[in-house]
Amino acid sequence: MSATASDRQASADGNMSIVEHLGELRKRIVISVVAIAVGAIVAWVLYDPIFDFLLKPHCDINGGSGISEECGLLATSPLDGFSIKLTVATYTGLGMAMPILMWQLWKFISPGLYAHEKRWGLSFVVFSVLLFVLGAGLAYWTLPRALEFLVNVGGDNLTNFYTPKAYIGFVVKMMIGFGIGFEFPILLIFLQLIGVVDNKTLRAGRRYALVGIVILVAVLTPSGDPLSLMALSVPMYLFYEVSIAFGWWRNRRKSGKTQKPSRADSTP
């Protein structure tokens, strides 16, 4: 039996019924929710340094001036304090649980893969988390420039006082948007691995991909400033080229294995 045939047999042996598949999905969701809850509890305890970290871009462009000498945010409701603490804890818990979430996602989809494809599990998790963190970090770096652009575009007649909900929502959307954008190569590589997307199609679609990436980035980034648009568009297109290079390398490796003569054929 060939390697491909054995892989198919292994995949077939791992098939589950619909009930079993739903049970597996429920299990993965429960583990993910528990991981997020644990992360949220930790973030609740560490709320003050986390909030100061998120507030820093706002303070950077205001130079310590604003509603108070500490460039605080404007609370308009007695519930704002509790609401923003809960929001920060939830999103931070989601970020802390990212490795577990990615692993649960992989464990859910891996039964439908061939045996040789399942070996990519650890790489999938590591690179997914690493790229998301890099994307969120890049978003955080661009935040002062994005805020400054949004402040200046309205003119000098506006005094900018931000509510906690509006400001934290903006910061979180930027960081999540960049983080999702940096998952782009993982998605393209995975689609090539399972045969949904062909490498030749990716190479032929470079022009359309460039336009699509710019449009997608404009949707993902709420600021709309040119710097944020370029800061995410350029890496995403480079990731597109990296996924093409990976597909080329994978196809060449597969063709090399196919053309490699057997021991019987090489015997004089």
Secondary structure, 3 states (H helix, E strand, C coil): CCHHHHHHHHHHHCCCCHHHHHHHHHHHHHHHHHHHHHHHHHHHHCHHHHHHHHHHHHHHHHCCCCCCCCCCCCCCCCCHHHHHHHHHHHHHHHHHCHHHHHHHHHHHHHHHCCHHHHCCHHHHHHHHHHHHHHHHHHHHHHHHHHHHHHHHHCCCCCCCCCCHHHHHHHHHHHHHHHHHHCCHHHHHHHHHHCCCCCHHHHHHCHHHHHHHHHHHHHHHCCCCCHHHHHHHHHHHHHHHHHHHHHHHHHHHHHHHHHHCCCHHHHCC
